[in-house]
């Protein structure tokens, strides 16, 4: 069942796809986003993001949204504490408002982008299941509801397990060796004062014994925590995450002897959920395929240890839209120009991410991170 032809179709309504649509829109080029979620309110959008001056904020400037972005920054979010397993504070940095990586709630940022688009830009509840070339750069996309569309320019912005990627590449994300177990503690100052004191006002990193605890203070006063474990890919399957007490015990068994304040970020949590960390090969690229390209995690998913995922997705979206606008009527020239910059940009961040993973969760991870944060901004 065909539901029509769309000159520019973006598969995926995450930050990258939304940025691409917004930059196209302000340059007079309309696009349509097909998003698998049923509506903007289907689920919460996760925790805080640090949006960098040289990529994420650059994209927001191009999109004409930077002034509005400044209004949703989480004050104090750039503060950072680095602890050892015994709770010793090795580095503490306050947020004085001068840093170039302000924190923002992912949901607030998504809403900013959503509200900047015409109402009919996004088609909700459209989960892509595959795509095929029709010739001449035209593609057909199939959806789970049985419908299909055709498009002249197909943009895969559909994340790590992209259904569009197979059109250009056989690569698939591989397990990095690190798994997260995520927990939440709500109304931390009131209900979990010990945990609130451990995390402080911004971001906490605690490292040791080839594992770690990472936590953010959220804009609503809660704490979002990631315990990072170097475990086999199947380890999470051995844990029953529907049984909170059992799941907490399984995670805490990896943190025997750690400071009780750090352990409390799991022991006292009100939610718990698992997530394996995957990445595409560093330097992932493809030969030019007419009429289709990728952005964000679909192009270069990596571990989060360079802090670049959302930032890259947004700058990818902005740069792709600028290339399309700069080459009216010549999609291939636009995509060639975009990909020429995309590949080295993604490779640089993926290289850093992979190196940071190996170092942070190595035998001297705490020592390395302490040296990194005390080296001064010029050395970072």
C-alpha positions in Angstrom: 0.0 0.0 0.0 1.7 3.2 -1.2 1.1 6.3 0.7 2.8 8.6 -1.7 6.0 10.1 -3.0 8.1 12.4 -0.8 11.0 14.3 -2.4 13.1 14.3 0.8 12.4 11.5 3.3 14.1 11.4 6.6 13.8 8.0 8.5 14.1 8.7 12.2 13.0 11.7 14.3 15.9 11.9 16.7 18.1 14.9 17.1 20.0 14.4 13.9 16.9 13.9 11.7 15.2 16.9 13.3 18.2 19.1 12.8 18.4 18.1 9.1 14.7 18.9 8.7 14.9 22.2 10.5 17.9 23.5 8.5 16.3 22.4 5.2 13.1 24.2 6.3 14.8 27.5 7.0 16.4 27.3 3.6 13.1 26.8 1.9 13.4 23.0 1.3 10.6 20.9 2.8 11.2 17.4 4.0 9.2 14.7 5.7 10.3 12.7 8.8 9.0 9.2 9.4 9.3 8.3 13.1 8.5 4.9 14.6 7.2 6.3 17.9 3.5 7.0 18.1 3.9 10.6 19.2 6.3 13.0 20.8 5.0 12.0 24.2 5.4 8.3 23.8 8.4 8.1 26.1 10.8 10.2 28.1 13.9 11.1 26.1 16.7 10.1 28.5 19.1 12.2 30.5 21.4 15.2 30.0 23.5 16.0 27.0 26.6 18.2 26.9 26.3 20.2 23.7 29.7 21.3 22.4 30.6 24.7 20.9 32.4 23.2 17.9 29.6 20.8 16.7 26.3 20.6 18.5 26.0 24.4 19.1 27.3 25.1 15.6 24.4 23.1 14.3 22.0 25.1 16.4 23.4 28.3 15.1 22.8 27.1 11.5 19.3 26.1 12.5 18.6 29.6 13.9 17.9 28.1 17.4 20.9 28.9 19.4 19.3 31.8 21.4 16.5 29.5 22.4 18.9 26.8 23.3 20.6 29.1 25.8 17.3 29.4 27.6 17.1 25.6 28.3 20.7 25.1 29.6 20.9 23.3 32.9 22.7 25.7 35.2 25.4 24.0 37.2 25.4 21.0 34.8 29.1 21.5 33.8 30.3 20.8 37.3 32.2 17.5 37.6 33.5 15.2 40.3 36.0 12.4 39.8 36.1 9.8 42.6 38.0 6.6 43.3 36.3 3.4 44.5 36.9 4.4 48.2 35.0 7.7 47.7 38.1 9.9 47.6 37.6 13.0 45.5 40.4 13.3 43.0 39.1 16.2 40.9 36.2 18.6 41.6 35.3 21.3 39.1 32.5 23.9 39.6 30.3 25.1 36.8 31.2 28.8 36.5 29.3 29.3 33.3 32.3 29.7 31.1 32.7 26.2 29.8 32.0 25.3 26.2 29.9 22.2 26.9 26.7 23.2 28.6 24.3 20.5 29.7 20.7 20.3 28.5 17.9 17.9 29.0 17.6 15.7 25.9 13.8 16.0 26.0 13.9 19.8 26.1 16.3 19.9 23.2 14.1 17.6 21.2 11.1 19.7 21.9 13.0 22.8 20.8 13.6 21.2 17.4 10.1 19.7 17.1 8.5 23.1 17.8 10.6 24.7 15.1 9.1 22.5 12.4 5.8 22.8 10.5 3.1 20.6 12.1 2.9 18.2 9.1 6.7 17.5 8.9 6.6 14.4 11.1 4.6 11.2 10.3 4.4 9.4 13.7 4.0 5.7 14.1 5.9 4.8 11.0 8.5 2.1 11.8 10.7 1.4 8.8 11.3 -2.3 8.1 13.5 -2.0 5.0 14.2 -0.1 1.8 15.1 -0.9 -1.8 16.5 1.0 -4.8 14.1 1.7 -7.7 16.7 3.1 -10.0 17.8 6.6 -10.9 18.4 7.4 -7.2 14.8 6.8 -6.2 14.0 4.5 -3.3 11.1 2.8 -1.8 10.7 2.5 2.0 8.5 -0.1 3.7 6.9 0.3 7.1 5.6 -2.1 9.7 2.0 -1.1 9.1 2.3 -2.5 5.5 2.6 0.9 3.8 5.3 2.1 1.5 6.6 5.5 0.3 8.9 6.5 -2.5 11.5 9.3 -2.3 14.2 11.0 -4.4 16.4 11.6 -1.4 16.5 9.1 1.4 18.2 10.0 4.6 18.8 7.3 7.2 18.7 8.9 10.6 17.3 5.8 12.3 20.1 5.0 14.8 22.5 2.1 15.5 20.3 -0.6 14.0 19.4 1.4 10.9 17.1 -0.2 8.3 18.5 2.2 5.7 22.2 1.4 6.3 22.1 -1.9 4.3 21.5 0.1 1.1 25.1 1.5 1.4 27.0 -0.8 3.8 27.0 -4.4 5.2 28.6 -3.2 8.5 26.7 -3.8 11.8 27.5 -2.5 15.3 29.6 -4.9 17.4 29.6 -5.2 21.2 32.4 -3.0 22.7 32.9 -5.1 25.9 31.2 -2.6 28.1 27.6 -2.9 29.4 25.7 -0.3 31.3 23.1 -0.8 34.0 21.1 2.4 34.3 19.3 3.5 37.5 17.3 6.5 38.7 16.9 8.1 42.1 14.1 10.6 42.1 13.9 13.8 44.2 17.4 13.1 45.3 18.0 16.0 47.8 14.9 15.0 49.7 14.7 11.2 49.3 18.3 10.3 48.7 20.5 13.0 50.4 23.6 10.8 50.6 23.5 10.0 46.9 22.8 13.7 46.1 25.9 14.7 48.0 28.0 12.1 46.3 27.0 13.2 42.8 27.1 16.9 43.5 25.5 19.5 41.2 26.7 18.2 37.9 28.4 15.0 36.6 30.1 12.3 38.6 32.7 9.8 37.4 34.0 7.1 39.7 36.5 4.7 38.3 38.5 1.7 39.5 39.2 -2.0 39.0 38.2 -1.8 35.3 34.6 -0.6 36.0 32.9 2.6 36.8 29.9 4.6 38.0 28.8 7.6 36.0 25.9 9.9 37.1 24.2 13.1 36.2 22.0 15.4 38.4 19.0 15.9 36.2 17.0 19.1 35.7 14.2 17.8 37.8 16.4 17.1 40.8 16.7 13.4 40.2 19.9 11.4 39.6 20.5 9.3 36.5 23.2 6.7 37.0 25.2 4.4 34.6 27.2 1.6 36.2 29.7 0.5 33.6 30.9 -3.2 33.6 33.5 -4.9 31.6 31.6 -8.2 31.0 30.8 -10.7 28.3 28.1 -9.8 25.9 25.7 -12.3 27.4 26.1 -11.3 31.0 23.1 -9.1 31.1 21.0 -12.0 30.0 21.9 -13.9 33.2 20.2 -11.1 35.3 16.5 -10.9 35.9 15.9 -7.1 35.6 12.2 -7.6 36.4 13.3 -8.4 39.9 14.9 -5.2 41.2 16.4 -6.7 44.3 18.1 -9.5 42.4 19.3 -7.2 39.6 20.8 -4.7 42.2 22.5 -7.6 44.0 24.0 -8.8 40.7 25.4 -5.4 39.8 26.6 -4.6 43.3 28.6 -7.9 43.4 30.9 -6.2 40.9 31.4 -3.3 43.4 32.4 -5.2 46.5 34.5 -3.0 48.7 33.5 0.3 47.0 32.4 3.3 49.1 28.8 2.8 50.4 27.9 6.2 49.0 28.8 5.0 45.5 27.1 1.7 46.0 24.0 3.5 47.1 23.5 4.8 43.6 22.4 1.3 42.7 21.3 0.0 46.1 18.8 2.8 46.7 17.7 3.2 43.1 14.0 3.3 42.0 14.5 2.0 38.5 17.0 -0.4 36.9 17.6 -1.3 33.3 20.3 -2.9 31.1 22.1 -1.6 28.0 24.9 -3.1 26.0 27.3 -0.6 24.3 27.8 -1.2 20.6 29.9 0.5 18.0 30.4 0.4 14.3 34.0 -0.1 13.1 36.2 3.0 13.5 36.4 4.7 10.1 33.1 3.2 8.8 32.4 4.5 5.3 30.8 3.5 2.0 30.9 4.1 -1.7 28.6 6.8 -3.0 25.1 5.2 -3.6 22.7 7.4 -5.6 19.9 9.1 -3.7 20.7 7.8 -0.2 22.9 8.7 2.8 23.1 8.3 6.5 23.7 10.6 9.5 24.2 10.2 13.3 24.3 6.7 14.8 23.2 5.2 11.5 26.5 6.4 10.0 29.0 6.1 12.9 27.5 4.8 16.2 30.2 4.7 18.9 30.5 4.3 22.6 29.5 7.4 24.7 33.0 7.9 26.1 33.8 10.8 23.8 30.5 12.6 24.5 30.0 13.1 20.8 27.0 11.0 19.8 24.2 13.7 19.9 26.6 16.4 18.9 27.7 14.5 15.8 24.1 13.7 14.8 23.2 17.3 14.9 26.2 18.6 13.0 25.7 15.8 10.5 22.1 16.9 10.0 23.0 20.5 9.6 25.9 19.8 7.2 23.8 17.5 5.1 21.0 20.1 4.8 23.5 22.8 3.9 25.0 20.6 1.2 21.5 20.0 -0.3 20.7 23.7 -0.2 24.1 24.5 -1.8 23.5 22.1 -4.8 19.9 22.8 -5.9 18.8 20.1 -8.4 22.0 18.1 -8.0 21.4 15.6 -5.2 24.6 13.6 -6.1 26.9 16.6 -5.8 25.3 17.4 -2.5 25.7 13.9 -1.0 29.2 13.6 -2.3 30.2 16.9 -0.7 28.4 15.9 2.6 30.0 12.5 2.8 33.5 13.9 2.0 33.3 15.7 5.4 31.2 13.2 7.2 33.7 10.3 7.1 36.7 12.0 8.6 34.5 13.7 11.2 33.0 10.4 12.3 36.4 8.6 12.3 38.0 11.2 14.5 35.3 11.0 17.2 35.1 7.2 16.9 38.8 6.9 17.4 38.7 9.1 20.5 35.7 7.2 21.9 37.3 3.8 21.4 40.6 5.0 23.0 38.7 6.5 26.0 36.8 3.3 26.6 40.1 1.3 26.7 41.7 3.8 28.9 38.9 4.6 31.4 38.2 0.9 32.0 41.9 -0.1 32.0 44.0 -0.8 35.1 45.0 2.9 35.4 41.7 4.5 34.4 41.3 6.6 37.5 44.9 7.9 37.2 44.5 8.7 33.5 41.3 10.6 34.0 42.7 12.6 36.9 45.6 13.6 34.8 43.3 14.5 31.9 41.1 16.8 34.0 44.0 18.5 35.7 46.0 19.1 32.5 44.2 22.3 31.7 41.9 23.1 28.9 44.7 23.6 26.3 45.8 20.0 26.7 42.4 18.5 26.4 
